[in-house]
Amino acid sequence: MSQKKAKIYKCPSCKEGTTEIKKINYQLKAKGGRKIIIPDLEIEECTHCGERIFGMKAARLIEVHKAHSGRLLVRLKPEVHAQLRELARKHHRSLNQEINFLLETGVDKAS
């Protein structure tokens, strides 16, 4: 089994160092100030000045995380949806607030 060798490039910023491939835990802020951490994001980093270069794959991954982080789409059976809607009305919450409450506290505590 052969390993893929990383190509070595001169740093485009300082022209002194070379870039090496690194995996980092990249942190960014999304809309509303939410912090998002993307683990093991593969980038190139200069050995001399520390300049970080994000390739197309990394850039796409960042955009996907920014667009969809924190969102969950769930299909429910109509009877389950009706039960959730009734619980939300009973507790004077929106459906999303009720679902978040149930997920945070546990379904057993809801009734």
Kinemage of the C-alpha trace (Angstrom):
@kinemage 1
@onewidth
@group {chain A} dominant
@subgroup {mainchain}
@vectorlist {calphas} color= white
{ca met a 1} P 0.000 0.000 0.000
{ca ser a 2} L 1.627 3.250 -1.093
{ca gln a 3} L 1.211 6.533 0.733
{ca lys a 4} L 0.443 9.712 -1.152
{ca lys a 5} L 3.366 12.155 -0.895
{ca ala a 6} L 2.547 15.766 -0.167
{ca lys a 7} L 3.853 18.290 -2.662
{ca ile a 8} L 6.063 20.987 -1.180
{ca tyr a 9} L 5.367 24.546 -2.317
{ca lys a 10} L 7.045 27.856 -1.521
{ca cys a 11} L 4.895 30.106 0.630
{ca pro a 12} L 3.064 32.634 -1.565
{ca ser a 13} L 3.167 35.253 1.229
{ca cys a 14} L 6.699 35.312 2.615
{ca lys a 15} L 8.541 33.408 -0.151
{ca glu a 16} L 10.878 32.105 2.593
{ca gly a 17} L 9.222 28.990 3.972
{ca thr a 18} L 7.494 26.027 2.439
{ca thr a 19} L 3.968 24.828 3.009
{ca glu a 20} L 3.123 21.609 4.751
{ca ile a 21} L -0.222 19.861 5.053
{ca lys a 22} L -1.719 19.991 8.547
{ca lys a 23} L -4.988 18.943 10.145
{ca ile a 24} L -6.425 21.572 12.467
{ca asn a 25} L -9.552 22.100 14.526
{ca tyr a 26} L -10.872 25.184 12.743
{ca gln a 27} L -13.202 27.513 14.652
{ca leu a 28} L -15.470 30.078 13.039
{ca lys a 29} L -18.515 32.149 13.867
{ca ala a 30} L -21.720 31.624 11.927
{ca lys a 31} L -24.813 33.798 11.710
{ca gly a 32} L -26.085 34.827 15.108
{ca gly a 33} L -22.623 34.499 16.668
{ca arg a 34} L -22.745 30.699 16.958
{ca lys a 35} L -19.300 29.120 17.269
{ca ile a 36} L -18.668 26.213 14.929
{ca ile a 37} L -15.668 23.907 15.211
{ca ile a 38} L -14.662 21.843 12.202
{ca pro a 39} L -12.403 19.023 13.415
{ca asp a 40} L -9.471 17.738 11.354
{ca leu a 41} L -9.739 20.339 8.585
{ca glu a 42} L -6.880 19.752 6.147
{ca ile a 43} L -4.986 22.936 5.223
{ca glu a 44} L -1.491 23.982 4.156
{ca glu a 45} L 0.589 26.061 6.558
{ca cys a 46} L 3.872 27.878 5.985
{ca thr a 47} L 6.783 26.612 8.070
{ca his a 48} L 8.259 30.136 8.249
{ca cys a 49} L 5.453 32.711 8.654
{ca gly a 50} L 2.499 30.495 9.638
{ca glu a 51} L 0.331 31.631 6.705
{ca arg a 52} L -2.612 29.258 6.270
{ca ile a 53} L -3.809 28.231 2.828
{ca phe a 54} L -7.269 26.716 2.504
{ca gly a 55} L -7.746 24.518 -0.550
{ca met a 56} L -11.029 24.066 -2.398
{ca lys a 57} L -11.985 20.989 -0.368
{ca ala a 58} L -11.463 22.850 2.928
{ca ala a 59} L -13.323 25.930 1.652
{ca arg a 60} L -16.310 23.805 0.586
{ca leu a 61} L -16.373 22.050 3.945
{ca ile a 62} L -16.344 25.408 5.768
{ca glu a 63} L -19.244 26.681 3.631
{ca val a 64} L -21.277 23.526 4.294
{ca his a 65} L -20.727 23.866 8.043
{ca lys a 66} L -21.654 27.570 7.975
{ca ala a 67} L -24.833 26.917 6.013
{ca his a 68} L -26.114 23.843 7.823
{ca ser a 69} L -24.602 23.694 11.299
{ca gly a 70} L -27.209 23.496 14.022
{ca arg a 71} L -30.037 22.596 11.671
{ca leu a 72} L -31.865 19.324 11.809
{ca leu a 73} L -34.598 18.183 9.466
{ca val a 74} L -36.854 15.447 10.799
{ca arg a 75} L -39.810 13.724 9.169
{ca leu a 76} L -42.446 12.784 11.700
{ca lys a 77} L -45.499 10.608 11.474
{ca pro a 78} L -48.610 12.827 11.468
{ca glu a 79} L -49.752 11.499 14.854
{ca val a 80} L -46.363 12.279 16.453
{ca his a 81} L -46.437 15.765 14.920
{ca ala a 82} L -49.924 16.306 16.365
{ca gln a 83} L -48.753 15.197 19.830
{ca leu a 84} L -45.780 17.562 19.690
{ca arg a 85} L -47.987 20.412 18.515
{ca glu a 86} L -50.368 19.811 21.448
{ca leu a 87} L -47.491 19.733 23.931
{ca ala a 88} L -46.154 22.989 22.487
{ca arg a 89} L -49.562 24.661 22.854
{ca lys a 90} L -49.918 23.333 26.406
{ca his a 91} L -46.527 24.804 27.366
{ca his a 92} L -47.015 28.033 25.355
{ca arg a 93} L -44.004 27.330 23.140
{ca ser a 94} L -43.410 27.133 19.420
{ca leu a 95} L -42.966 23.682 17.906
{ca asn a 96} L -39.201 24.274 17.558
{ca gln a 97} L -38.947 25.424 21.166
{ca glu a 98} L -40.836 22.334 22.331
{ca ile a 99} L -38.586 20.004 20.342
{ca asn a 100} L -35.455 21.746 21.700
{ca phe a 101} L -36.836 21.460 25.231
{ca leu a 102} L -37.522 17.746 24.790
{ca leu a 103} L -34.068 17.113 23.352
{ca glu a 104} L -32.340 19.028 26.150
{ca thr a 105} L -34.315 17.649 29.090
{ca gly a 106} L -35.314 14.206 27.886
{ca val a 107} L -38.608 13.014 26.470
{ca asp a 108} L -39.794 11.440 29.766
{ca lys a 109} L -40.005 14.830 31.520
{ca ala a 110} L -42.256 16.382 28.849
{ca ser a 111} L -45.688 15.211 30.016
